[in-house]
Amino acid sequence: MEDKQQFSIGDLCREFDVTPRAVRFYQAKGILHPIRRTGGLTRIFDKRDRARLMLTLRGKQAGFTLVEIKELIDLYDSEGGPEKQRLAALEKCRTQVKFLRKQIAELTEAADNLERDCVYLEQRSPECPLKVQAGAAV
């Protein structure tokens, strides 16, 4: 699809596995800017919209807010353009990686503590019908 110059809402939905409602939502938030055809009912998206949708979905997956994503995407058209956008994205990405790694460590610690609690409770309840085996419920 990267060779195409124009995309329907259906094209984008199929390619990125999103609903038409999601695409319209990103349009309402000012992230996508399709042109209208056929009396204003048909949305036609260009390669730029496709790229913006792809970046939005990747940003959401990484845990960025829509406001943060839009700010980064909009930097492309600001003074300093792509280079300013790249530097800002790099800074945000590095910060987000640190945040996610901290969350992973905290969740791992919480899971380890909970596993120890399960083992403790099982040892004190030999008749318990619920048995947990090395990290997995049976």
Contacts in CASP RR format, 6 or more apart in sequence:
PFRMAT RR
TARGET T0000
AUTHOR 0000-0000-0000
METHOD contacts of the structure
MODEL  1
MEDKQQFSIGDLCREFDVTPRAVRFYQAKGILHPIRRTGGLTRIFDKRDR
ARLMLTLRGKQAGFTLVEIKELIDLYDSEGGPEKQRLAALEKCRTQVKFL
RKQIAELTEAADNLERDCVYLEQRSPECPLKVQAGAAV
1 7 0 8 1.000
1 11 0 8 1.000
1 15 0 8 1.000
1 50 0 8 1.000
2 47 0 8 1.000
4 11 0 8 1.000
4 47 0 8 1.000
5 46 0 8 1.000
5 47 0 8 1.000
6 44 0 8 1.000
6 45 0 8 1.000
6 46 0 8 1.000
7 15 0 8 1.000
7 44 0 8 1.000
7 45 0 8 1.000
7 46 0 8 1.000
7 49 0 8 1.000
7 50 0 8 1.000
8 42 0 8 1.000
8 43 0 8 1.000
8 44 0 8 1.000
8 45 0 8 1.000
9 20 0 8 1.000
9 23 0 8 1.000
9 24 0 8 1.000
9 34 0 8 1.000
9 43 0 8 1.000
9 45 0 8 1.000
10 20 0 8 1.000
11 45 0 8 1.000
12 18 0 8 1.000
12 23 0 8 1.000
12 45 0 8 1.000
12 49 0 8 1.000
12 50 0 8 1.000
12 53 0 8 1.000
13 19 0 8 1.000
13 20 0 8 1.000
13 22 0 8 1.000
13 23 0 8 1.000
15 50 0 8 1.000
16 53 0 8 1.000
16 54 0 8 1.000
16 57 0 8 1.000
18 53 0 8 1.000
18 57 0 8 1.000
23 32 0 8 1.000
23 43 0 8 1.000
23 53 0 8 1.000
26 32 0 8 1.000
26 52 0 8 1.000
26 53 0 8 1.000
26 56 0 8 1.000
26 66 0 8 1.000
27 33 0 8 1.000
27 34 0 8 1.000
27 43 0 8 1.000
29 66 0 8 1.000
29 70 0 8 1.000
30 70 0 8 1.000
31 52 0 8 1.000
31 53 0 8 1.000
31 56 0 8 1.000
31 66 0 8 1.000
31 69 0 8 1.000
31 70 0 8 1.000
31 73 0 8 1.000
32 45 0 8 1.000
32 49 0 8 1.000
32 52 0 8 1.000
32 53 0 8 1.000
33 48 0 8 1.000
33 49 0 8 1.000
34 43 0 8 1.000
34 44 0 8 1.000
34 45 0 8 1.000
34 46 0 8 1.000
34 49 0 8 1.000
35 43 0 8 1.000
35 44 0 8 1.000
35 46 0 8 1.000
36 42 0 8 1.000
36 43 0 8 1.000
36 44 0 8 1.000
37 44 0 8 1.000
45 53 0 8 1.000
52 73 0 8 1.000
55 69 0 8 1.000
55 72 0 8 1.000
55 73 0 8 1.000
56 66 0 8 1.000
56 69 0 8 1.000
56 73 0 8 1.000
59 69 0 8 1.000
60 66 0 8 1.000
60 69 0 8 1.000
62 93 0 8 1.000
62 96 0 8 1.000
62 100 0 8 1.000
63 96 0 8 1.000
63 100 0 8 1.000
64 72 0 8 1.000
64 92 0 8 1.000
64 96 0 8 1.000
68 92 0 8 1.000
71 88 0 8 1.000
72 85 0 8 1.000
72 88 0 8 1.000
72 89 0 8 1.000
72 92 0 8 1.000
73 85 0 8 1.000
75 81 0 8 1.000
75 84 0 8 1.000
75 85 0 8 1.000
75 88 0 8 1.000
76 82 0 8 1.000
76 85 0 8 1.000
78 84 0 8 1.000
78 85 0 8 1.000
115 132 0 8 1.000
115 135 0 8 1.000
118 132 0 8 1.000
119 132 0 8 1.000
121 128 0 8 1.000
122 128 0 8 1.000
122 131 0 8 1.000
122 132 0 8 1.000
130 137 0 8 1.000
131 138 0 8 1.000
132 138 0 8 1.000
END
